[in-house]
Amino acid sequence: MVIPVTGVIGPATADFVSGNIVRAQKQGAQLIVLQMDTPGGLDMSMRQIIQTILASPIPVATFVAPGGARAASAGTYILYASHIAAMAPGTNLGAASPVQIRISGQGGPPRRPPINNAPHDIDPKIGNTSAPELASDSESTLRRKQIQDAAAYIRGLAQLRGRNAEWAERAVREAVSLSSNEALTQKVIDLTAQDIPDLMRKLDGRQVTTANGMHVLHTGGANILTREPDNRTRFLAVITDPGTALILLLVGVFGLIVEFTQPGLLLPGVVGGICLLLGLSAIQMLPINYAGLGLILLGLGFLVAEVFLPTFGVVGIGGLIAFGFGATMLIDTDLPGYGIPLGLIVGLAAFAAVFIYFVSSAVLTSRKRPIVSGAEQLLGSAGIMLSDMQSDGVINEGWARVHSERWRAQSPLPLLQGQRVRVTARTGLILNVVPINEVEPGG
């Protein structure tokens, strides 16, 4: 079975590769080939693929092809983890230095030299570590820890497969790369092949050790089945794009706002709920900065509050600012293809501002409309007496028709059948009425 691995390795690719390796096991395939051309990918997605390969009872071969392809960064780790590593002529691998952590201290002011033999990170005047230097030290420590972890990880994979561990560490620490011929010479890969059929011929009869023991490959003349990404994989690839995930969150919240402000429309609520769940699902599969996510949620909360509270735009503006900063910080990686373009952030913020303006205007307009149902709607309504009022010496009572309904009516004045009246109050099922000519001459 041939599984193509192209482009940046993300959650969709990891799900596609892992799922097909498991499927190949159930179908009884004797060899799985990952045909790779990747610039790298996310650490958690790479590790998911590697864990699946290491646990596979079926041999997995990673083949960097066609000519001009590469297995950079995360691709190098996957190549080292595979039972068989192969490359086509004109391909390369390496540059495996991790890029997950941003080193914000780079490009800042130079560190001060030691003063009076004091430690380099201590200000002798105050005896405390200066903030810029402390931040730089923290970032350098994080970077070193990440490099050490990545180097140990790829060294372990190299030792497991009997490949060149020294070069593997250099690929992490120095970001070096190799061509296919150099990789074969330095025992980084097992063989080179022109294409998949050539690879199958060269692997025929090879012995490979997997989690289930020794396997002898019989690939000469074997049927080759290629698994292309299905609709599920394409869908995951779309929603796990950081920009798409951010749009889904925004559409979801705005759909629910419309549904709450205009009950009964249903469609905005349904679409909003679906988009919100999809956006949150995509976010949890990405390497996110939780401070950025918190700012986005805070900003969306402020925008919702702006619709229902008379803040004259203060909360809304604060929400837009929080949303913009949060979107900028959201994705915690420098990997190409996984950032959120500034233009998209500005566009979404502008759309949010326009949306909140129109929804708030609609809500304010609806609040000014007269009540058209319920007991309050009866107040001020006109009616007609259905009978003469009978007096008990204290109050006059009779029957009146208001809104085509028969009501028991009371009035301080005696009223006659057919006389027009207006409702001034309601007590239970009794209306207090007065003659219309008693309330209208003065307006």
C-alpha positions, 0 to 999 in steps of 0.5 A: 500500500502506498500512502502519499505524504505531501505538504506540511504535516498537520493533524489531517495528515497524521490522521490520514497516515495513521488511519491507513496504516491501521487499515493496511494491517486489517487488509493484510498488506505486506508493506506500507510505503509512505511516499514523502515530499514535505517541508516539515510539520507540527511536532504532535502530528509527527509524533503521532505518525512515528508512534503508529509506525513503531507499533506497526506489525507491518514493515513501513518504508518511507520513500522520498520521491519523486525527484526534487522532493524533500523530507525536511524537518519532521519528514527526517524524523519519520524517515528515521523511524521507518523500518526502511528508508529510501530516496529517489535521485535528486531528493534531499533530507535534513534541516531537522531543527525544531521551530516550535518555540518562538525566540522573541528575545532575538534581535533585541539589545546586546547583553551587557558585559560583566561589571566588576567581575559580577555574574553576567546576569546580575546588576551590581547596583541593585543585586537583581537580574534585569528583566530583558536579560532574564527574559533572554535567559529564559528563552535561551533555556527553552530553546536549549531544552527543545533542541536537546529533546529533539536530538535525543528523540532522533538519536533514539530512532537512529539507534533503533533502526541502526542508522547514522545517529551522529548525522541525525543529531547534526541535522537537529543541532546544525540544521544540515541536509543531505542529498540522496547519494550522500545519505546512502553513503553516510548510512542515513538511508537504506537504498535509493530507487527511481520510483515505486516499481523500482523500490518494490524490485529492490526490496524483494527478499529483504528481511525486516524486523517489526513489532511482531518479529522478522518479516521477509518481503516478497514485493517483486510483482506485487500489486501496488495500491495507492491510497489518496486522501479521502473527503474526511482528510480534505475536510480536516485539512480545511478546518485545521487551517488556523485561518479557517478555524478562526473564521469558524469561531467568529461565524459560530458566535455571530450566528448564535448572537443573531438567533438570540436577538431574533428568536425563531429564525433557527438557521443562524442558530443551527449554522452558528452552533455547528461552526462553533463546534467545528472551530473549537474542535480544530483549535484543540488539534493545533499548537495554540497559545492559551493566552491568545485563545483567552484574549479571543474568547474575551474579545468575543464575550465583549462583542456579545455584551455590546449587543445587549448592553448600552455601552456606547461602543466602549465594550465593543471596541475593547472586544475588537482590540482583544480579538485582534491581539489574541488572533495574532498570538493564537498559533504557537509555531513559526512553521510556514503555513500555520500562521494567521495572515495579518490581513485576515485578522484585520478583515475579520475585525472589520467584519465584526465591527460592522456586524455588531453595529448593525445587530446592535442597531436592530436590537435598539430599534426593537426595544423602541417598538410598542408592545403588541401582545400580553397584558401590557398591550391592553393598556390604552386600547379602545373598546366598546361597552356591551351593556349599561353599567350597574352601580353598587353605590361605590363603583360601576360595573358592566361588560365591554368588548376589547380586541374582539374579546368580552371583558368585565369592566369597571369605571368610576363613571356610569357608562352606557351600552355602545359607548366607546371606552379606553382601558387604563388598568387591568386587575386580574380579569377586570379592566378599568375603563374610562370614556374616550372623551374623558382622556382625549381632549387634552391629548 
